[in-house]
Structures are given as C-alpha cells and as structure tokens.
Amino acid sequence: MKFIHTADIHLDSPLSGLAAYKDAPSDLLRTVTRDAFTRLVDLAIEESVDFMVIAGDLYDGSWKDYNTGHFFCREMGRLNKAMIPVYLLFGNHDAESEMTRKLMLPLNVHLFDTLRATTHRIEALKVALHGRSYKVAATVENLSAGYPEPVAGWLNIGVLHTALEGYAAHASYAPCSQAELAAKGYDYWALGHVHEYAVLNENPWVVFPGNLQGRHIRETGARGAVMVNADEAGIRSVERVLVDTLRWHVLEVDAGDADTLSDVARLAGRAFEELVADTPSTIYLSVRVIIRGRTAAHGELFGLEHHLREEILGQAAGLGIDRLWVEKVRIETSPVSDAASMSERSDAIAQLQTYLAGAPDDDAFLDSLLETLRPLVDRMPIEVIRSLPELDLIRSGDVVSIVRSVAPGLLAYLDTSN
C-alpha cells in the first residue's frame, strides 16, 4: 500500500513582491500553486496510490471567486476516476470561519469534522485516519488531546495541522509535543502548517511534508509532498516527491576579485550558469542575488542595485538562460580601504567621513533629513516600500540606520570617482 501526504498547498495564493518589477513573469507566477498541485495529482494517478491525505491549508483563505473551487473539483474528479480517495483536513488559512464560498466536492473527498476528532476507515486496507479540522483560524487548543484511541490491528494515521513545539517561526496553532503524539499509539502523523520538510521521528513517524510550492524568497529550495509505503507490518518508507514548478533561490556572489560593476555582473552570470546546470530543466528559477565581499568595486556599486540587476539580467539573456528571473539584487559588499585607514588621510574624503561618523548624534541633521525624505517615500506605492528595506526605514522614521548603512558606500563611491 502507498499513499501521498501533502499540506500547505495555498491554492491561488498571490506571490509576494511582484508589483515592484514590471518584468516579472506574471502569467507563470500566478499559476504556480495550481501547476504544482496538478503535478501532484498526475503523480498520484501514475503511481496508483491508494489514497491522498491533505493536512490543512489547501486554500489560502476565502476564494476571490469560484474559479479556485472549480479547479480543485476538477483535480479531485481526476482522482475519483482513478478510484483514489482523498482525506481532507482544514487548517488555519482555510478554517470553516474563513471560507465564505463553498462547493460540493466529488464523492471521493472525505472531510474531517470541525467540532470533534473523527475517524475515516478504509476497510479493504485496514487503515484508520483520525483528524479534526479547524473551525476558526486562531485555534490555540491542543486538538491532538481529543483524538481517539487507535483501531487495534489497523494502520493508524493521525492528521493534524499544528505548529508543534520548537517551531517559534510559525503561529502557535493547535500546539502539542512530539511526546504527546507518540503517546497516542498511531503509526504515522501526517502534519501540516510548517512549510519546511521535516521527518521528526520514525517510531512513530512524525512528518511535515512542507508546502507544495514556494511562494516567496523566504521559501527557497525544492518543495513537494511525501510518498509513504506500508504493509501489514507498518510504515516501510517515507520518500519526498518534488512537484514544484518554480523554485526560489538565494545566490551569493563573492565580488572580491571584481574591480568594476561590469566585473560583478559577469561573476553573477557565471554563477547563473552553474545554478541552471544543477536544476532540473522543468523548473523555473526566481533568484535573489546577494553581492558580498571586500571589493574594489564597492564604490562603483553604491546605490546601483537596480542598474546592476539589469546588467545581471543581460548576462543571463546573453548566456541563453530563459528560465530564470532575478527577483532582487542586494549589495552587501565592503570597501577595500577601511574606515581607520581613510581617517589617516587629510583630504576632503577624510573630512566627510568625520562628519558622517558624527551624523547619527546630530539631531538637527537627522530631523532635516527625515523632513526631506519622508514626503517622497509617503507618495510611493506600499509594494515598492516593502521591497526596499531602506524605504521602510525612512517610513518608520529611522534615518539613523540609513546614515550608518549609506556612509561607507558613499565614501567609497566618492573615493573611486575622485
């Protein structure tokens, strides 16, 4: 017997950060959550799995329109024709209170109740699935405590959408511990909510499959579900299956050997070649480029993230790379000459360095700077502000951090131009 365990699909969830870039592959990015789910259904049919488990957050919230529901019904209809049942639990994003639109689902889709933990039995396989869906998004009670005793002699699967202990980065919904899960006596815990793949235990199995498709730069790397194989003796194997169609990646480029902006762009181009060569040809890449290192190019790069991004895109195009998009370029280099050596000089650059060193303590200067910059930022679209940390700092009134972050690059730029 084998089954697929998936979670956190977030169908039709908008991918963040697109508004800041006119060249974003919007058509592709708009459909990636659907594309990944279709690939999962394809795999389930090809592998003739016995059933599928969806452990919460199938949806990203209430549908914008009924198209999201129609899409899911079509995919479930395909599984129905293949005689593959689906056991669906709702999490915090698609809790009963969050969904204002609903459709009747095909008969092969079996839902877990929101009022109490329920058990679905597959008689032919002697499998019992226990679970409870969320009635409200902010479910902070330990739902697992109310799960029933295992069915003796059967394979018992607990389906739960939970933050679990130790995952502080995720909202603490349906909190519980691994010890509490183990005490239930189930063979396998099909968890959801945490977007990173993790096998936390093997006796019993406690598994987060991760989300099906990365949706932003904080969800880098391969994404997918798990295929579970079992027999009369219990769970035999848990294997990860990758179905994402777009992969987010952070690419760090060492600019230590670069003297100019053009050198940096070429280094990024070579790094792109290696990245594309190591990625399956069916995967589109969305890449954040971070330029690091102590480099002579630091001054020339000052304030030119957007221009450097265009140069890097040009390098990718020139190399014939057509399945890669540069989400953002961050310049985090440092100058070859440090502040101490520059202060020993007696020129205008050294005098400016002295002035900038004292600027964070000059209230009159900081007030004047904020008075100049704040009106400009206030007129910008919120998507642009959120895409650039410096603009967000100005919006919050933190010009001290701006001065401290800009000063080294400005000095290097002026020193290079001199």
Secondary structure, 3 states (H helix, E strand, C coil): CEEEEECCCCECCCCCCHHHCCCCCHHHHHCHHHHHHHHHHHHHHHCCCCEEEEECCCECCCCCCCHHHHHHHHHHHHHHHCCCCEEEECCCCCCCCCCCCCCCCCCCEEECCCCCCEEEEECCCCEEEEECCCCCCCCCCCHHHHCCCCCCCCEEEEEEECCCCCCCCCCCCCCCCHHHHHHCCCCEEEEECCCCCEEEEECCEEEECCCCCCCCCCCECCCEEEEEEEECCEEEEEEEEECCCEEEEEEEEECCCCCCHHHHHHHHHHHHHHHHHCCCCCCEEEEEEEEEEECCCHHHHCCCHHHHHHHHHHHHHHCCCCCEEEEEEEEEEECCCCHHHHHCCCCHHHHHHHHHHHHHHCHHHHHHHHHHHHHHHHCCCHHHHHHCHHHHHHHCCCHHHHHHHHHHHHHHHHHHHC
